[in-house]
Every structure is written in structure tokens, then in C-alpha cells.
Amino acid sequence: MTHFPCGAVNKLAEAIRRTGSQLSVGLEPCAAYLPAGFSPDVKGYERFLRTVIDATVGIVAAYKFNLAFFEALGPPGWELLFKIRRVLPDDVLIIADAKRGDIGTTAEHYARALYDELGADSATVNPLMGRDSAEPFLAHADKLTYFLVLTSNPGAQDFLIPGGLYRSIASGVSSWNSRGNCGAVVGATRPGRVAEIRGLMPEIPFLIPGIGAQGGDLEVVAREGRGSSASSRTQARLLFHVTRGVLPLKSDAGDASAIIRAKTGEWNSRVTAALDGRGA
Amino acid sequence: MTHFPCGAVNKLAEAIRRTGSQLSVGLEPCAAYLPAGFSPDVKGYERFLRTVIDATVGIVAAYKFNLAFFEALGPPGWELLFKIRRVLPDDVLIIADAKRGDIGTTAEHYARALYDELGADSATVNPLMGRDSAEPFLAHADKLTYFLVLTSNPGAQDFLIPGGLYRSIASGVSSWNSRGNCGAVVGATRPGRVAEIRGLMPEIPFLIPGIGAQGGDLEVVAREGRGSSASSRTQARLLFHVTRGVLPLKSDAGDASAIIRAKTGEWNSRVTAALDGRGA
């Protein structure tokens, strides 16, 4: 097996090999996402998150905490975050989607919170403040830090796209990758942009949100994100994230766990088909 | 007295009028900042933060929580944050320096965490993802949201300065200010830049970090940040932040509280002198 310098990248590559899945599933205690029968309180959210994990363990490569939903619950939410972290298996990538970004000792403390205290393998970081804001995360050599490069929301037109800022960020992050522990958050937008970013950072792992409810074009982003190499040693380069897409709709009858497992299987098939260029 | 549409801006203007201070003081439970005699644990940090508050209450206009330092303590840190929030007086601006930035329902939950749960009057936000990432914060019409516009760290040269991204952000934020509840984080950098930003957002409150330990040029930033108007109705437009600058050095003997109060008084004098164009 190929060995990557960064432990978290190795863990992701191994989880993908073992499960055959290039999917990350979201852990988001949000009232709007709760299936029928779960109460919108800390107890209900805990049961919901445990159900998601039980239903998907062994068939996904990663879990991603969205910290906003935990923080909105106040101090009990931060407790819940740590509690759920402790029930996650050790052989998947655990991502803290926190989009932190600050400088100096502040950035060091954010990295410590996510990597040392919470024990995440990976975190999302906002690169706006530049290299010295990234370095305290990258100093955790065995962790995989995904930097925001391009997002698929309308507001990407405000700053990221004009003047090609996302290209500057892609080049910048690529130059920060001496330890092999940089990743990139790349939203599925119009055709061509993901290929362009892949061209600027050929070996860097992409975390691709928005393939479920947000309706990104999976086929296009899979083809462009894969780039010229499709060998197994580079599989850590593509991780597709879905949250709402694997959850029961309010109208879905039946066992939440079985529905989540079935929908996750469908998403795995869709991603595999897209990566093979076959459609789903 | 002038009435601003945003309650938090009113509160800041009134606190400045009442105290004569345009200073924000940092609440940062960091081991490196602890005076002699305080233990680097949650109990010691609580005593430290209470000491800072007791020593400065009535002589500063704002307090700023740096969330990184609380998060690095794990769940007890988030508890401490809320506990300290409850002991802060109601008549000062309470800023949650969190630099969050995300989209849609995630951004809504970050805003809810800081504004509804924690009860901050103000928060710092990273504008990289654009207007739809800002809107969930701005929908809290009575809160003052400070957006990162320009920072003084070396990494500002990576993305914020090339191509004048900070100018685009200043113009963008200015266009988001229909409710009068936008602010800007503006670092003291080389002469000319703060004036340029003030020109793009004439009435927007600036939060100016880095005047203490980071050694920004207080005179220059005061003159340029004040802009053409220096009337009392616009005093909320300048808030200078200091953390380490008011804390005892490890070598300082004597009562921590008395030292903090004396240093805060000195910073108040320096800021006032700089705003009057007199030097300190």
C-alpha cells in the first residue's frame, strides 16, 4: 500500500479501500433534519446522531461534524459534540467542519481545540488571512486540513470568483503543502472550474460538499476532480459529502436507520458510477 | 442623543459617551497571559477573567471574547464562556470574536449560537463566502456584525492585499449595510490603507485590533480611521482593541487588578490623545 506522509490522509485512503466508499456523512443536530419520532432537544439529537452512525458505519469513509449546529445548543451542544466523537470508530476520517481562520496564538488554540481536544483527524479552515493563519493547523503534521477554495453558493460571485481569487487560493494552498497535509473544499459549480483547480493542485485531497440537497453536478465534479490520474493511490483525493441526502424525508415511513442505510448505499453507487464515468 | 438603527451600535455609542473610553478589552483564557498566582486551569482562568473585568468595568466601552481560547479548553471552556458572559455588565458592547463564515442554515446556526445563546451584542465574521454567508448574521438587526476587511499579519499579503481584495470587501460590506448593523475589522497596517477603507465605508464602525502587543501605529490608524467627521454621533465608528497591553508582565510585582486598571487607564489616555492628534 502507498504510504502518505500524513496519517490522516493514510487513514482516509485506507477507509476508502476498505469500505469501497468515497462518501462522507454529516453529523448535524438540526431540527429541520430530524426524522419523525426524534425530539428537537439534546437527548433527541444524541439519539439521531447515534442512529446515523449505526446505520452507516462500515459503508462510509468519513464523518463530518458541522460545528454550527452543536454550538447553537449552547454548552450542552459542545458536550454532545465530544460525546458523539467518542462513539465514532477509529478507522474512518473524522472531520471538524468549523471553517476557523485567525492568526498567531488564536489560530494555535483553534487547532488545539479541534485536533487535540476534540480529536478530529481533519478540519476545515478559511484561508483568507493567509499563510500564517494556516500554519498553526499545518503544524499538526498528521492531520488533514481542508482549506476553502471554492464554494457553490451564490455569494461565491462576490469575492471568490471575481479576479480569480479561488485560483490564487488554490495556488497558495498548494505551496503550503510541504508536509502533504493540505486539502481543499471545492464546491461543484459550473463545468471547468473544478478541472482548473485540480490542475493547480494535482495531488491534494478534495472535500466536495453539496452533492445531495444542494444539487451539484456529480458527474462533472467527479470527472474534473479525478484529474488525469485515477489510480488507487490517489483515491484520498476525492471525498464527496452528503448530509440531508441520506436522511429520511418527513414523508418517509418506516425505520429511520434502515432508510439511512439504504440511501447511503444509493449515494455510494451514484458516486462510484460517477467516478467510473458511467452515470448512476 | 443620536439614535442609530442598530441597538448594539447605540449601546456602543452610549458606552463610549459614558466612559469616555474607545477601548475594547480582551477576555482570553490563555496560559501565556496569566499573571503570577493564577493557575492554568478552568478555575484559574475564571479568576483571571473576573479580575480583568473587575479591574476595567466602568472604564472601557467593550469586552471581546476570543472564542479560540475557550474552545481549546474543551467543553468546560464553552461553559466558562457562558459563565463569564453572565457576569459582564449590560451597558458595554460584548463582542464574540469568532470569525465564523459559512452558508445557509449553517451560518444561521452560528449566528444563533453567538447572538441568541451566548447573548453577545456583536460578533466577528469572515466575509470570504459572500453576501449569503453574511445575511444570517445581519438578519439579527439589533446586533453589530464586524466583518474582516484587512488584517495586519504578514499573511494579509497572500490574498487580502494583492488585487485589492480588501477594497472589494470594504465596498461589498458597505453595500450590505441597509440595516446599519455592519462593522469592519481593520488592522493597523501601512499608512494610507485605513484611510482608503474609511473612504469606502464612511459611517461603518471599525474594530481595530493590534494596537497593544502587535504594535500598530495608533496615531496613524486613529487619524485615518476617524475620517472627515469627528463629531460625537460617529464615535461608535472607532473601537480600539487591546488584550496583552493591559495585562501584567510576568516581571510586574504587585496586585494584578491594580496593574490592569492602571494600564487600561494608560491605554485610554493614549487612544484619546491619538484621536485628538496630540500623541500620548
Contacts between the chains, C-beta under 8 A, distances in Angstrom:
chain1	res1	chain2	res2	distance
A	30	B	105	6.5
A	30	B	109	7.1
A	32	B	105	6.9
A	66	B	106	5.9
A	68	B	100	7.6
A	68	B	102	6.4
A	68	B	106	4.5
A	68	B	107	7.3
A	68	B	108	8.0
A	68	B	109	3.8
A	68	B	110	4.5
A	68	B	113	6.8
A	69	B	106	7.6
A	69	B	109	5.2
A	71	B	109	6.9
A	71	B	110	6.7
A	71	B	113	3.7
A	71	B	114	8.0
A	71	B	117	7.5
A	72	B	109	4.0
A	72	B	110	7.5
A	72	B	112	4.5
A	72	B	113	4.6
A	72	B	116	7.9
A	72	B	117	6.4
A	73	B	117	7.5
A	74	B	78	7.9
A	74	B	82	6.7
A	74	B	113	7.6
A	74	B	117	4.4
A	74	B	118	7.7
A	75	B	75	6.9
A	75	B	78	4.8
A	75	B	79	4.7
A	75	B	81	7.9
A	75	B	82	5.6
A	77	B	113	7.9
A	78	B	74	7.9
A	78	B	75	4.7
A	78	B	78	3.9
A	78	B	79	8.0
A	79	B	75	4.7
A	81	B	75	7.9
A	82	B	74	6.7
A	82	B	75	5.6
A	99	B	100	7.0
A	99	B	101	5.6
A	99	B	102	5.4
A	99	B	126	7.5
A	100	B	68	7.6
A	100	B	99	7.0
A	101	B	99	5.6
A	101	B	101	7.3
A	101	B	126	5.5
A	102	B	68	6.4
A	102	B	99	5.4
A	103	B	151	6.8
A	103	B	153	4.5
A	103	B	155	7.0
A	104	B	153	7.2
A	105	B	30	6.5
A	105	B	32	7.0
A	106	B	66	5.9
A	106	B	68	4.5
A	106	B	69	7.6
A	107	B	68	7.3
A	108	B	68	8.0
A	109	B	30	7.1
A	109	B	68	3.8
A	109	B	69	5.2
A	109	B	71	7.0
A	109	B	72	4.1
A	110	B	68	4.5
A	110	B	71	6.7
A	110	B	72	7.5
A	112	B	72	4.5
A	113	B	68	6.8
A	113	B	71	3.7
A	113	B	72	4.6
A	113	B	74	7.6
A	113	B	77	7.9
A	114	B	71	7.9
A	116	B	72	7.9
A	117	B	71	7.5
A	117	B	72	6.4
A	117	B	73	7.5
A	117	B	74	4.4
A	118	B	74	7.7
A	126	B	99	7.4
A	126	B	101	5.6
A	126	B	126	5.0
A	126	B	128	5.8
A	127	B	158	7.9
A	127	B	159	6.9
A	128	B	126	5.8
A	128	B	128	4.7
A	128	B	148	6.5
A	128	B	159	6.0
A	128	B	160	6.8
A	129	B	148	7.4
A	129	B	151	5.5
A	129	B	153	6.2
A	129	B	155	5.2
A	129	B	156	6.9
A	129	B	159	8.0
A	129	B	160	7.3
A	130	B	153	6.9
A	130	B	154	7.2
A	130	B	155	2.2
A	130	B	156	6.0
A	130	B	157	6.7
A	130	B	158	3.3
A	130	B	159	5.9
A	130	B	160	7.1
A	131	B	154	7.6
A	131	B	155	4.8
A	131	B	158	5.5
A	132	B	153	5.4
A	132	B	154	5.4
A	132	B	155	4.2
A	133	B	153	7.0
A	133	B	155	5.4
A	134	B	155	7.7
A	148	B	128	6.5
A	148	B	129	7.4
A	151	B	103	6.8
A	151	B	129	5.5
A	153	B	103	4.5
A	153	B	104	7.2
A	153	B	129	6.2
A	153	B	130	6.9
A	153	B	132	5.4
A	153	B	133	7.0
A	154	B	130	7.1
A	154	B	131	7.6
A	154	B	132	5.4
A	155	B	103	7.0
A	155	B	129	5.2
A	155	B	130	2.2
A	155	B	131	4.9
A	155	B	132	4.2
A	155	B	133	5.4
A	155	B	134	7.7
A	156	B	129	6.9
A	156	B	130	6.0
A	157	B	130	6.7
A	158	B	127	7.9
A	158	B	130	3.3
A	158	B	131	5.5
A	158	B	168	8.0
A	158	B	172	5.6
A	159	B	127	6.9
A	159	B	128	6.0
A	159	B	129	8.0
A	159	B	130	5.9
A	159	B	165	6.7
A	159	B	168	6.1
A	159	B	169	6.4
A	159	B	172	6.9
A	160	B	128	6.8
A	160	B	129	7.3
A	160	B	130	7.1
A	162	B	168	7.0
A	163	B	163	5.1
A	163	B	165	7.6
A	163	B	168	7.9
A	165	B	159	6.7
A	165	B	163	7.6
A	165	B	165	6.5
A	168	B	158	8.0
A	168	B	159	6.1
A	168	B	162	7.0
A	168	B	163	7.9
A	169	B	159	6.4
A	172	B	158	5.6
A	172	B	159	6.9
